[in-house]
Amino acid sequence: MLNHSASKHLHRVEQGAPPGATWKIMTLSDPFIQSILEKIDSPEVIGVGIVGSYARGQESKFSDVDVDIFVGKLPESEYDRYTLRYWDGRLVSLKYTLFDSELEALTNPRRAIWAVPGLQGMKIVLDKDGSLAELQKMAQKFDFSLLQPAADEFATEELMGNAEEAHKILNGLARGHESTVLYATWGLVKNMFEAVAVQRGIMIVSENRYFDLIQDSVGRDTKWVGAFRTAWGLDYASSQYQSRGPAALKLYRLTAAMFDGLIPEKHREVVKQTLKRIKEAGYE
C-alpha cells in the first residue's frame, strides 16, 4: 500500500489539475492509477509521472500508458528498467529513470530535445519530497540556446562519423550488394535525422511526430526532405504508410510465431494481447 505522505501528495496534485483536462480515465482518483502506484512503489522510488499521449490528453484506443518511474537506484536487471505489462485491459509502459540522470539530460542537447518536452507535459502522480516538481520547473524554464555550441558540435561529429556509412553505400553500390546498401542507408538516414534535430533544437513532443517535426522544420519542399523520403523508400509526395504499416504488423505477428516457444511467461500476456489487437483491427 502507499504510504501516508504519498497519499496526501496525490490528493494535492488532483486538486491542482488543469481545468478542462481531457485525460479523464487517468484522473488521479482513478483506482487504475492507484493500482499502478501500489505495484511499483518502493523505497527507491522518488516520484512517478504519466507522460505521452495520456498526459497530453491525446490518447486513443491503442495508446499505451507511459509511466516514468524516477529512482535513486535502477533495478539490477537491465530488462526490468523498461518493460511492458497488460493491466486491466491497458498496455502499460514502465520506464525506470535515475533522477540525477534526467536532471543531467537538461545539459545535453541530444537528450534534452526528448527530455524537456516530456518533463514539461508530465502529470506527476507521486512526488515524495517535491524534487520531481522542481525538476519539472527547471524543464519549463529550459533555454536551448545555452546548449547550441554543444548541439553544433554533435551535428558536425555525426556528419564526420557517417562518412563511413557513405563509403559503405558506395562500396555496396559498386559491388551490387543489397544488404550492404540497405544497412548503411538505414544508419545514415537515422543519424542525419538526429543530427538535424539536435542542431536545430527541435523539441520532440512525441516520438510519433518525430519524422513530421524534422521534415516541417527543414521544409517539406526542400531537396533534403526529398532525399530523405527517397532513401527511406517513400515517394516524394506520399508515404505508403497504408501498406508499410500492415506489413510491419504482419512481420510482428510472424516473428511472434517464430519465437513462440521462447517467450517467457512474464512477457506472454503482452504479446498475446498485442496479437489480439492486430487481429481485431483486421490485419492478419
Protein Blocks (a to p, Z undefined) as FASTA:
>chain_A
ZZfklmmmmmmmmmmpcehiablmlcfklmklmmmmmmmgcfklmbdcdehjllnopacf
klccddddddfbdcfblklmpccddeehiacddddddfklmmmmmmmmklmmmmmmmmmm
pccfbdfkopmmmmmmmmmmpcfklmmmmmmmmmmmmmmmmmmmmmmmmmmmmnopaklm
mmmmmmmmmmmmmmmmmmnopacfbfklmmmmmmmmnopkbmklmmmmmmnopafkbgol
mmmmmmmmmmmmmmmmmmmmmmcfklmmmmmmmmmmmmmnopZZ
